[in-house]
Structures are given as structure tokens and as C-alpha cells.
């Protein structure tokens, strides 16, 4: 998958970096967001997302990550790294097992518990995008 936007209205908001190790959930998330007009960048691990951010952080408007993932970094580690380096950018976390607090996330985040309904997901994304906006 490549960054795609179905509509132009959200392009000024930049990319949503979507990090999920389950390929079916990742594809579903990206399809939902693209149908709403968001540009997305899918990554299958926190490690891959961290590398992506080294080159593309300015374009990323929102980090949307699962917590539990294989690899050196998990989603909580990625959220902490992202929040440390780009404190003005919002973070949204999803998990069926942990919470941001139980996993050690130290930054303010929007959280949605899995399984979620599409409407809940979109509401949480909109809320996250508007939570950390710098005027």
C-alpha cells in the first residue's frame, strides 16, 4: 500500500501513520480512513514506523498505533518516541489487551479499545486530530 487520499479535504492535515501488525486489520483501517478522505501510510511494525518517521515526520499529522507488536519496539515505545520528538503532533492508540497507562505511555493520547466500531474509530481520529492543534 502507498499513501493515498480519496478526497482533497483532509490533505492539509497530512498523513495518518497507521501501525498495526495484523495485515487484515491494517488494510481495513487504511480503507476506512481513505474512504473518509485521509491520506494514510501503513506500517506493519513499530520498528518500521520508527524508520519511516526518520525520513517523513514532517508529513505525518497523526500517529495511530496498536500497542502489542513484535519487534524491538512496541506501540507504546513508538508513541513515547513520537511524543518526545514531536510533542505538537497527536497520538492515537488502540489495543484489545492493554491501556496506554498499563503499557507505559507517558504522553497524552487518544485511546480506543479493540474491537471498535467504525463510527467509534472515526470519532476518535477526529478528536485526536483536533486535540493537539497548535493555533
N, C-alpha and C positions, 0 to 999 in steps of 0.2 A: 504494500500500500504506500501511496505517496501523499503528501499534503494536498488536500483537495478542499474546495469550498463549493457548495451547491448554490450559494447566493452571495451577493456582494455586501449585504448589510452588516455582516459581522467581521469582515476582513480587517477593518481598522482595529479590531480588538486583538489581532494577531492570532497565533496558533494556540490550540489547546494540545499540550503534550500529554498523550494518553498512554499510561504504563500499566500493562496487565499481562501476566504470564500465560493465561489461558487464551489460546488463539481465537476460539469461538467468541468468548466474552469481549476480547479486544476488537474483533471485527464488528460485533453487534454495537458496542459503544461508539465506535467510529461512524458507523452507518447512522445511528440515532443523531449524533452531533452534526454530521454532514447534512442530514435532512433538515436540520434547523438552521443551516447556513454557516456553520462554523468550519473553519479550516482546522484540520487535525494532523497530528504527527504521531503515528502509532509506534510504540516501542515495547518489546516483549520482556524486558527486564530493567530493573533499576540501574544495573551496570551500563546497559546500552543507552538508557536515557541520560545518565550522567555524562557519557561520552558525547552524546548528541548536544547537550547543553553547552559543552565547551566551545562548540562552533556556532550554535544557533540561539543562544539565550536571549539576544535582543528581540527575536521574533516571537518568543514564547510569552503568551499572555496569562496562561493558567496551567498549572501542573495538576493533572488528575491521575492519581496513582492508587493502586491496590497496596496493601501493607505487606502481605505474605508473598514472597517471591524467592526463587532460588538465586544463588549467585553471591558475590561478595557483599553487595548492598541489598537491603530490602527496601520497601516503600517508605518506611519510617526514616531510614538513613537518608534516602533521596530527598524526602521532604525537609529534613533538617539541613542538608547541604544546600538545597534550593533556597530555603528561608534565610540561611546565613548569608548567602551571596547576593540574593535578590529579594530583600525584605519588603519591597513595594509590590511584589507580584503575589497573587493569591494562590493558595494550595487547597486542593480538594482531595480528600482521602476516602476510599471505600474499603470495607472489609466485612467478611462474614464471621470472623473469629476474634479480632482484636479491636480496640479503640485507639485513637491517636494517643491518649494518655497511657494506656497499658503497654503500648509499643515504644514509648519514649519520645514521641514527637514533642518538640519544645517550642514550636511556633503556633500561632493561631491558625486554625484550618477549618474548612467546612468538612463535615463528615456525613457519609451516608452508609447505612448498614446494608449489606447484601443479605438476601436478594432485595432488589429495589424495583419499583415500578418505573416505567419510562417517564411519567409525569414528575415523580419524585426526583429522578436524576436531573431532569431539565431544570426544575425549580432550584435544586442545589447548585447547579452550574451557574445559573443566572445570579443567584445570591452570592456565590463565591466571586464571580467576576466584578460585582459591584462593591464587595466588602473592603477591598484594599486600594481602591482607586485613589490616586493622588490627583487633586484638583489641578 
